[in-house]
Amino acid sequence: MIRVLACTNPDGNWTAVTLELLGDAVVLAQRLATTVGAWVLTTPGRSPSLDELARHGCHAVWRLRSERIAAWSPESIAAALAMTMTTDCRILLLPGGARGEEVAALLAELVDGEWIADVLTLAATRSGAIEITAAHPGGKLARVHRPANDQPVVITIRPGVAEARRNDRPTSLEIHDIDVDLSHVPELTRVEQLLPADPRSVDIVHAQRIVAGGRGVGTFEGMRLIDRFAEALSASPAASRMAVDLGWAPSHRQVGQTGRTVRPDLYVACGISGASHHLAGMRQSKHIVAINPDRSAPVHQIAHLSLFGDLHDLIPAIESALKRRLPG
Ligand SMILES: Cc1cc2nc3c(=O)[nH]c(=O)nc-3n(C[C@H](O)[C@H](O)[C@H](O)COP(=O)(O)OP(=O)(O)OC[C@H]3O[C@@H](n4cnc5c(N)ncnc54)[C@H](O)[C@@H]3O)c2cc1C
């Protein structure tokens, strides 16, 4: 069985990445002639629909209850997952990102398995071996892993790369309710408070608004104009690969095929031509605004609003209009 850690948003719905993990798990399970199960951490006040997991191809759910899980400590979660693994369970899929990776590292240690991070694709060969493609640190290379057959493998998948596959007809779901006793697990950290993320430091994969700059910003200083514009819109700054390669923005802010895949409500592309490699990482954004004087730039073909002009004129003009409408 392939086991997925199903996570919820603060609003009580399944996270997009949970449904994406299930999408990849179901395809892999079909190739390996096995099934997909999920761990669900029961937390106070949140009860998302298990039916939705069944509609995404899940056959069994392990619903875990514990005081400690409610506090969302990575040590407790990893211990609870390790304690409720069944012997047929070898492939463990967790969401990528800081929180999932913290749990994954601890879980791999507990189950004596291997952890593969920042995974882009999962596949199975004809002989039944699993092939896992992961991004190599730095993002310019990918590496293919073929884990040993007898060892559990913990996989954290990059959010946004897998495809959620919803069926109208849910699979029949086996539900296991388990009270997990974590009293013997040393608790190294405890989450005391959850604070809203600062858009400047949030992982752009989770950003609701993004302002991205490309080569058209002209200089390193030009990219600071993008940072200020992002701040004015309470958005996260991002960049094209060209801007990253020129040293104007850090690589973890790169959007595109070899960067991050983002789906914000608002994506403002400034001085970006819209090469297919860039569009691959942002075309699913809800509202796309392009600022680029070149009417033939491909970015305009997917933009919902195109502003044909120089970003050095348009951005300050938009900022002053915002200040007039939203004083203070
Ligand atoms: C294997 C591979 C993977 C890749 N992965 C990625 C990836 O993950 N992400 C990515 O972004 N790219 C990626 N690329 C590179 C991609 O193909 C493009 O080269 C890159 O996206 C171009 O970046 P850009 O749009 O910033 O620059 P350009 O293509 O040079 O476009 C700059 C744009 O700025 C406009 N402009 C100029 N002056 C102004 C101004 N004053 N105001 C407003 N607009 C202005 C121009 O009209 C132009 O359209 C990859 C390439 C390869 C081969």
Ligand as a Chemical Component Dictionary entry (heavy atoms), coordinates in Angstrom:
data_LIG
# 
_chem_comp.id                   LIG 
_chem_comp.type                 NON-POLYMER 
_chem_comp.pdbx_formal_charge   0 
_chem_comp.three_letter_code    LIG 
# 
loop_
_chem_comp_atom.comp_id 
_chem_comp_atom.atom_id 
_chem_comp_atom.alt_atom_id 
_chem_comp_atom.type_symbol 
_chem_comp_atom.charge 
_chem_comp_atom.model_Cartn_x 
_chem_comp_atom.model_Cartn_y 
_chem_comp_atom.model_Cartn_z 
_chem_comp_atom.pdbx_ordinal 
LIG C1  C1  C 0 15.525 23.684 -19.531 1  
LIG C2  C2  C 0 15.142 25.117 -19.266 2  
LIG C3  C3  C 0 14.464 25.392 -18.091 3  
LIG C4  C4  C 0 14.080 26.725 -17.806 4  
LIG N1  N1  N 0 13.400 26.990 -16.656 5  
LIG C5  C5  C 0 12.950 28.237 -16.440 6  
LIG C6  C6  C 0 12.196 28.556 -15.276 7  
LIG O1  O1  O 0 11.976 27.721 -14.386 8  
LIG N2  N2  N 0 11.730 29.816 -15.124 9  
LIG C7  C7  C 0 11.962 30.800 -16.059 10 
LIG O2  O2  O 0 11.520 31.931 -15.849 11 
LIG N3  N3  N 0 12.701 30.532 -17.152 12 
LIG C8  C8  C 0 13.217 29.301 -17.349 13 
LIG N4  N4  N 0 13.988 29.061 -18.441 14 
LIG C9  C9  C 0 14.420 30.211 -19.264 15 
LIG C10 C10 C 0 13.339 30.670 -20.225 16 
LIG O3  O3  O 0 13.402 29.909 -21.390 17 
LIG C11 C11 C 0 13.548 32.176 -20.569 18 
LIG O4  O4  O 0 14.861 32.355 -21.064 19 
LIG C12 C12 C 0 13.342 33.098 -19.374 20 
LIG O5  O5  O 0 12.117 32.806 -18.737 21 
LIG C13 C13 C 0 13.304 34.542 -19.870 22 
LIG O6  O6  O 0 13.255 35.379 -18.757 23 
LIG P1  P1  P 0 12.641 36.841 -18.892 24 
LIG O7  O7  O 0 11.255 36.758 -19.378 25 
LIG O8  O8  O 0 12.917 37.501 -17.588 26 
LIG O9  O9  O 0 13.614 37.524 -19.962 27 
LIG P2  P2  P 0 13.373 37.870 -21.475 28 
LIG O10 O10 O 0 12.876 36.719 -22.237 29 
LIG O11 O11 O 0 14.640 38.525 -21.930 30 
LIG O12 O12 O 0 12.188 38.942 -21.444 31 
LIG C14 C14 C 0 12.312 40.208 -20.915 32 
LIG C15 C15 C 0 11.025 40.951 -21.249 33 
LIG O13 O13 O 0 11.046 42.219 -20.614 34 
LIG C16 C16 C 0 10.389 43.144 -21.438 35 
LIG N5  N5  N 0 10.888 44.469 -21.076 36 
LIG C17 C17 C 0 12.066 45.062 -21.406 37 
LIG N6  N6  N 0 12.134 46.294 -20.852 38 
LIG C18 C18 C 0 10.981 46.468 -20.164 39 
LIG C19 C19 C 0 10.485 47.550 -19.392 40 
LIG N7  N7  N 0 11.188 48.649 -19.169 41 
LIG N8  N8  N 0 9.255  47.423 -18.829 42 
LIG C20 C20 C 0 8.507  46.291 -19.000 43 
LIG N9  N9  N 0 8.958  45.235 -19.744 44 
LIG C21 C21 C 0 10.178 45.326 -20.300 45 
LIG C22 C22 C 0 10.791 42.736 -22.848 46 
LIG O14 O14 O 0 9.816  43.215 -23.778 47 
LIG C23 C23 C 0 10.825 41.219 -22.731 48 
LIG O15 O15 O 0 9.592  40.654 -23.166 49 
LIG C24 C24 C 0 14.393 27.769 -18.728 50 
LIG C25 C25 C 0 15.088 27.452 -19.907 51 
LIG C26 C26 C 0 15.466 26.156 -20.151 52 
LIG C27 C27 C 0 16.199 25.854 -21.449 53 
# 
loop_
_chem_comp_bond.comp_id 
_chem_comp_bond.atom_id_1 
_chem_comp_bond.atom_id_2 
_chem_comp_bond.value_order 
_chem_comp_bond.pdbx_ordinal 
LIG C1  C2  SING 1  
LIG C2  C3  SING 2  
LIG C2  C26 DOUB 3  
LIG C3  C4  DOUB 4  
LIG C4  N1  SING 5  
LIG C4  C24 SING 6  
LIG N1  C5  DOUB 7  
LIG C5  C6  SING 8  
LIG C5  C8  SING 9  
LIG C6  O1  DOUB 10 
LIG C6  N2  SING 11 
LIG N2  C7  SING 12 
LIG C7  O2  DOUB 13 
LIG C7  N3  SING 14 
LIG N3  C8  DOUB 15 
LIG C8  N4  SING 16 
LIG N4  C9  SING 17 
LIG N4  C24 SING 18 
LIG C9  C10 SING 19 
LIG C10 O3  SING 20 
LIG C10 C11 SING 21 
LIG C11 O4  SING 22 
LIG C11 C12 SING 23 
LIG C12 O5  SING 24 
LIG C12 C13 SING 25 
LIG C13 O6  SING 26 
LIG O6  P1  SING 27 
LIG P1  O7  DOUB 28 
LIG P1  O8  SING 29 
LIG P1  O9  SING 30 
LIG O9  P2  SING 31 
LIG P2  O10 DOUB 32 
LIG P2  O11 SING 33 
LIG P2  O12 SING 34 
LIG O12 C14 SING 35 
LIG C14 C15 SING 36 
LIG C15 O13 SING 37 
LIG C15 C23 SING 38 
LIG O13 C16 SING 39 
LIG C16 N5  SING 40 
LIG C16 C22 SING 41 
LIG N5  C17 SING 42 
LIG N5  C21 SING 43 
LIG C17 N6  DOUB 44 
LIG N6  C18 SING 45 
LIG C18 C19 SING 46 
LIG C18 C21 DOUB 47 
LIG C19 N7  SING 48 
LIG C19 N8  DOUB 49 
LIG N8  C20 SING 50 
LIG C20 N9  DOUB 51 
LIG N9  C21 SING 52 
LIG C22 O14 SING 53 
LIG C22 C23 SING 54 
LIG C23 O15 SING 55 
LIG C24 C25 DOUB 56 
LIG C25 C26 SING 57 
LIG C26 C27 SING 58 
# 
